[in-house]
Amino acid sequence: MSEAILQVRGVTKRFKGLVAVRRMEMEIAEATIHSLIGPNGAGKTTLFNVISGIYRPEEGRVIFRGEDITGRKPHVLVAKGIARTFQNLRIFANLTCLENVMSGQHCRGRCGTWSSIFRLPRQRAEERRIREVAEEWLEKTGLWEFRDELAKNLPFGLRKKLELARALATEPKLLLLDEPTTGLNDKEKEDIMEFIGALPRMGITVLLVEHNMNVVMGISERITVMDMGEKIAEGTPEEIYNDLRVIEAYLGREEAIA
Amino acid sequence: MRDTLAKLQGKPSVRRAAVAAAVAVVIVFPFVTSRYWVDVAFYLGLYTLLGLSLNVILGEVGLFNLGHAAFWAFGAYTTAILNTRFDIPVLVLLPVSALATAGFAWLVTSPIIHLRGDYLCIVTIALGEIVRLTLNNDPGGITGGPNGIFGIDRPRIGPLVINTPTEFYFLVWVIVILCAWALLRLQNSRIGRAWNYIREDELAAEAMGVDVRSLKLLAFILGAGLAGVAGNLYAAKMMVVSPESFVFLESTIIFMIVLIGGMGSVPGTFLGALVVSLFPELFRPLAQYRMLIFGAALVAVMYFRPAGIWPRRRATFRSLRKETGKA
């Protein structure tokens, strides 16, 4: 087992008395795919928002590559190497696909107002780099032919990919994906999971949030299961599959509903 | 027709020809018309500058600022007070007014910068009114109350005095063209794109590493600074400033310039200013009905071209590559 890139230490997040996440503990090994699953309302997205800096936890710490990042702002975390996607797609609808993906490189640039107005040599070099990284990810996600298309004109499946490309263009060490397959058909799901499965080979660690257990079984190295704001199980896909508590709390209930 | 327009806009040759034609018109204009129209064109330039300055805030970042006249007034009063009290030359006060207004904007928008949409809009309306009422109330006897400040000097460079309508016309249009050039360059840069990311989706922009707060403040500071320049030019032209020049209606007019032209579009702002300042002039013979027709025309524009007369065209891959070159 390799070094933990992210450690969640006793994180508690409350919303006006409602405890969304309670004393959560989690460790994510570098260059692996780690999944966070649980039924709707288990607190997955809340924990996700704590890690990505949108929420500040009441208790506990988040440690990224040995550094305490608890409560740091999202734009600071992106620069440190944590990128994310959103559960309900948040692309820049009226901008082109290329501009969307170029946003990822914003945090890698330094040039400001004056160097942009006067197009200083270092600003031109930086702009070129921003564009080239964006081009690279457009190609890798198969969106190259849509580079000049406004993002809002893309079909849903491609917009999901665009959001993924945008997050990857930040050159992340850790990529947080919030239900990347929601709303996709089977072919698209397979396609995007295959793409995600290849990320650890590029040195990118993935934290995958899903409520559909079947999606994550095949590609996760480890799985953490949450229910009612608490961790109820953790282990390899096989261990989780056979864990009685998981079956009861998670699958059992879903079957009961169905 | 809409498609043809869009296609024409997209062609670089058409755009170059349009810019060349516009510059030629600006240069020739004062020599072929009357003093009256040169004066009208001065105010057109002034409103274009105000439109460009609000376009940074409203058009690029999507911050609903309905109190822009406050910044214009701040620039004008900075020039008026420093010139009449301390005899500082008006031209020297041009950058001074810009910086002072930018500083003022930083001071007053810092606490409200996190407000979104309508909430920000309401606070900026209040800001505009507070500034106007403060000027009216003559705090410490420095703003001259409702009468304002008289006897502001003309801009001078050595022996050259900017005095005639034609001279003022050229002063304002040189500044307008410089600003338009700078803002166009900003649009296709890291800063300009980040502004657009914020306008499209603030949370996503933050999550992509954009320092939303700082960039919003930057837009306000820059926009207000340009409005401060407009204030300086206005004070120099009128030689008198008073609170009644900076009423809420002025903020609304500047807001309309940006909306009619096209949010975030520099050529659109030129057209918006043209419509807003020329229309009332052209329909002057209709006397009291002209504002009615003006209103109807605005509604028509927003109905038939909701994105503005000349909407912003996004940069294409090709144009970006041309700007920064291949690796």
Contacts between the chains, C-beta under 8 A, distances in Angstrom:
chain1	res1	chain2	res2	distance
A	52	B	207	6.8
A	54	B	203	7.7
A	54	B	207	7.8
A	73	B	206	7.4
A	74	B	206	4.8
A	74	B	207	5.1
A	74	B	209	7.9
A	75	B	206	5.4
A	75	B	207	7.8
A	75	B	208	7.9
A	75	B	209	4.9
A	75	B	210	5.9
A	75	B	211	5.0
A	75	B	212	7.2
A	78	B	207	6.9
A	78	B	208	6.5
A	78	B	209	3.5
A	79	B	209	5.8
A	83	B	207	7.9
A	83	B	208	7.9
A	84	B	207	5.6
A	86	B	203	7.9
A	86	B	204	6.9
A	86	B	207	7.5
A	90	B	201	5.0
A	90	B	203	6.3
A	90	B	204	3.9
A	90	B	207	7.6
A	91	B	201	7.5
A	91	B	204	7.2
A	92	B	196	7.1
A	92	B	197	5.7
A	92	B	200	3.8
A	92	B	201	6.0
A	92	B	204	6.8
A	92	B	205	7.9
A	93	B	200	6.2
A	93	B	201	7.9
A	94	B	200	6.0
A	94	B	314	8.0
A	95	B	193	7.9
A	95	B	196	6.0
A	95	B	197	7.5
A	95	B	200	6.2
A	95	B	314	6.3
A	96	B	314	4.9
A	96	B	315	7.6
A	96	B	316	7.3
A	96	B	317	8.0
A	98	B	317	5.4
A	98	B	320	7.3
A	99	B	193	6.1
A	99	B	196	7.4
A	99	B	314	6.5
A	99	B	315	7.3
A	102	B	193	6.4
A	103	B	193	6.8
A	103	B	194	7.7
A	103	B	197	5.2
A	103	B	205	7.2
A	103	B	208	4.5
A	103	B	209	7.9
A	103	B	210	7.3
A	104	B	208	6.0
A	104	B	209	7.6
A	106	B	190	6.2
A	106	B	193	7.3
A	106	B	194	5.7
A	106	B	197	7.5
A	106	B	208	6.1
A	106	B	209	5.1
A	106	B	210	5.5
A	107	B	208	7.3
A	107	B	209	2.8
A	107	B	210	7.8
A	109	B	190	4.8
A	111	B	189	7.1
A	111	B	190	5.6
A	111	B	191	7.8
A	112	B	191	6.5
A	113	B	186	6.8
A	113	B	191	5.8
A	113	B	218	6.9
A	113	B	222	7.1
A	116	B	185	6.2
A	116	B	186	5.5
A	116	B	189	3.5
A	116	B	190	6.7
A	116	B	191	5.5
A	116	B	192	7.3
A	117	B	182	4.7
A	117	B	185	5.0
A	117	B	186	6.0
A	118	B	185	7.8
A	119	B	185	6.5
A	123	B	189	7.1
A	124	B	323	7.8
A	124	B	324	5.2
A	124	B	325	7.1
A	125	B	324	8.0
A	126	B	190	7.1
A	127	B	189	6.9
A	127	B	190	7.2
A	127	B	320	7.7
A	127	B	323	7.2
A	127	B	324	4.4
A	128	B	324	4.2
A	128	B	325	6.4
A	128	B	326	8.0
A	128	B	327	6.3
A	130	B	190	6.9
A	131	B	320	5.6
A	131	B	321	7.1
A	131	B	324	6.4
A	132	B	327	6.2
A	135	B	317	7.8
A	147	B	317	4.8
A	148	B	314	7.7
A	148	B	316	4.7
A	148	B	317	5.5
A	148	B	318	7.9
A	150	B	314	7.1
A	166	B	208	6.6
A	167	B	208	7.9
A	170	B	208	6.7
A	170	B	209	6.0
